[in-house]
Amino acid sequence: MTPATGQAKSDQVVTRSDIEAKLQQIKHVTDSTTDTAAEAGKGAMIGGAVLVLVLAYWFGRRRGHKKNTIVEIRRI
Protein backbone atom coordinates (compact mmCIF):
# COMPACT_ATOMS: atom_id res chain seq x y z
CA MET A 1 0.00 0.00 0.00
CA THR A 2 1.13 3.57 -0.57
CA PRO A 3 1.26 6.36 2.01
CA ALA A 4 -1.28 8.32 -0.07
CA THR A 5 -4.01 5.84 0.92
CA GLY A 6 -3.37 6.46 4.60
CA GLN A 7 -1.38 3.29 5.28
CA ALA A 8 2.28 3.41 6.25
CA LYS A 9 4.92 1.35 4.53
CA SER A 10 6.08 -1.65 6.50
CA ASP A 11 9.70 -0.44 6.57
CA GLN A 12 8.82 2.91 8.25
CA VAL A 13 9.11 3.12 12.02
CA VAL A 14 6.66 5.23 13.99
CA THR A 15 8.49 7.02 16.76
CA ARG A 16 7.21 8.48 19.99
CA SER A 17 7.72 12.02 18.67
CA ASP A 18 5.53 11.22 15.63
CA ILE A 19 2.72 10.10 17.92
CA GLU A 20 3.12 13.12 20.21
CA ALA A 21 3.08 15.51 17.26
CA LYS A 22 -0.13 13.98 15.91
CA LEU A 23 -1.79 14.09 19.33
CA GLN A 24 -0.85 17.77 19.72
CA GLN A 25 -2.37 18.47 16.31
CA ILE A 26 -5.60 16.71 17.31
CA LYS A 27 -5.65 18.52 20.67
CA HIS A 28 -5.35 21.89 18.95
CA VAL A 29 -8.36 21.16 16.73
CA THR A 30 -10.52 19.93 19.60
CA ASP A 31 -9.57 22.88 21.83
CA SER A 32 -10.60 25.41 19.19
CA THR A 33 -13.89 23.57 18.62
CA THR A 34 -14.57 23.45 22.36
CA ASP A 35 -13.93 27.18 22.74
CA THR A 36 -16.32 27.99 19.90
CA ALA A 37 -19.05 25.74 21.35
CA ALA A 38 -18.60 27.22 24.83
CA GLU A 39 -19.13 30.76 23.53
CA ALA A 40 -22.29 29.72 21.71
CA GLY A 41 -23.51 27.92 24.83
CA LYS A 42 -23.05 31.02 26.99
CA GLY A 43 -25.15 33.08 24.61
CA ALA A 44 -27.89 30.48 24.56
CA MET A 45 -27.93 30.26 28.36
CA ILE A 46 -28.24 34.04 28.75
CA GLY A 47 -31.00 34.18 26.13
CA GLY A 48 -32.87 31.35 27.84
CA ALA A 49 -32.63 33.04 31.24
CA VAL A 50 -33.97 36.31 29.86
CA LEU A 51 -36.84 34.46 28.17
CA VAL A 52 -37.78 32.69 31.42
CA LEU A 53 -37.79 35.99 33.32
CA VAL A 54 -39.94 37.72 30.72
CA LEU A 55 -42.43 34.84 30.63
CA ALA A 56 -42.65 34.69 34.44
CA TYR A 57 -43.32 38.44 34.57
CA TRP A 58 -45.93 38.27 31.81
CA PHE A 59 -47.80 35.28 33.26
CA GLY A 60 -47.66 36.83 36.75
CA ARG A 61 -49.22 40.07 35.53
CA ARG A 62 -51.86 38.17 33.59
CA ARG A 63 -52.81 36.09 36.61
CA GLY A 64 -52.98 39.20 38.78
CA HIS A 65 -55.41 40.82 36.36
CA LYS A 66 -57.61 37.74 36.09
CA LYS A 67 -58.01 37.16 39.83
CA ASN A 68 -58.39 40.72 41.00
CA THR A 69 -60.33 40.87 44.25
CA ILE A 70 -62.79 43.69 44.71
CA VAL A 71 -63.29 44.73 48.31
CA GLU A 72 -66.36 46.78 49.14
CA ILE A 73 -66.32 48.72 52.34
CA ARG A 74 -69.64 49.87 53.83
CA ARG A 75 -70.08 52.29 56.62
CA ILE A 76 -72.86 51.62 59.03
C-alpha positions as CSV (number, residue, x, y, z in Angstrom):
1,M,0.0,0.0,0.0
2,T,1.1,3.6,-0.6
3,P,1.3,6.4,2.0
4,A,-1.3,8.3,-0.1
5,T,-4.0,5.8,0.9
6,G,-3.4,6.5,4.6
7,Q,-1.4,3.3,5.3
8,A,2.3,3.4,6.3
9,K,4.9,1.3,4.5
10,S,6.1,-1.6,6.5
11,D,9.7,-0.4,6.6
12,Q,8.8,2.9,8.2
13,V,9.1,3.1,12.0
14,V,6.7,5.2,14.0
15,T,8.5,7.0,16.8
16,R,7.2,8.5,20.0
17,S,7.7,12.0,18.7
18,D,5.5,11.2,15.6
19,I,2.7,10.1,17.9
20,E,3.1,13.1,20.2
21,A,3.1,15.5,17.3
22,K,-0.1,14.0,15.9
23,L,-1.8,14.1,19.3
24,Q,-0.8,17.8,19.7
25,Q,-2.4,18.5,16.3
26,I,-5.6,16.7,17.3
27,K,-5.7,18.5,20.7
28,H,-5.3,21.9,19.0
29,V,-8.4,21.2,16.7
30,T,-10.5,19.9,19.6
31,D,-9.6,22.9,21.8
32,S,-10.6,25.4,19.2
33,T,-13.9,23.6,18.6
34,T,-14.6,23.4,22.4
35,D,-13.9,27.2,22.7
36,T,-16.3,28.0,19.9
37,A,-19.0,25.7,21.3
38,A,-18.6,27.2,24.8
39,E,-19.1,30.8,23.5
40,A,-22.3,29.7,21.7
41,G,-23.5,27.9,24.8
42,K,-23.0,31.0,27.0
43,G,-25.2,33.1,24.6
44,A,-27.9,30.5,24.6
45,M,-27.9,30.3,28.4
46,I,-28.2,34.0,28.7
47,G,-31.0,34.2,26.1
48,G,-32.9,31.4,27.8
49,A,-32.6,33.0,31.2
50,V,-34.0,36.3,29.9
51,L,-36.8,34.5,28.2
52,V,-37.8,32.7,31.4
53,L,-37.8,36.0,33.3
54,V,-39.9,37.7,30.7
55,L,-42.4,34.8,30.6
56,A,-42.6,34.7,34.4
57,Y,-43.3,38.4,34.6
58,W,-45.9,38.3,31.8
59,F,-47.8,35.3,33.3
60,G,-47.7,36.8,36.7
61,R,-49.2,40.1,35.5
62,R,-51.9,38.2,33.6
63,R,-52.8,36.1,36.6
64,G,-53.0,39.2,38.8
65,H,-55.4,40.8,36.4
66,K,-57.6,37.7,36.1
67,K,-58.0,37.2,39.8
68,N,-58.4,40.7,41.0
69,T,-60.3,40.9,44.3
70,I,-62.8,43.7,44.7
71,V,-63.3,44.7,48.3
72,E,-66.4,46.8,49.1
73,I,-66.3,48.7,52.3
74,R,-69.6,49.9,53.8
75,R,-70.1,52.3,56.6
76,I,-72.9,51.6,59.0
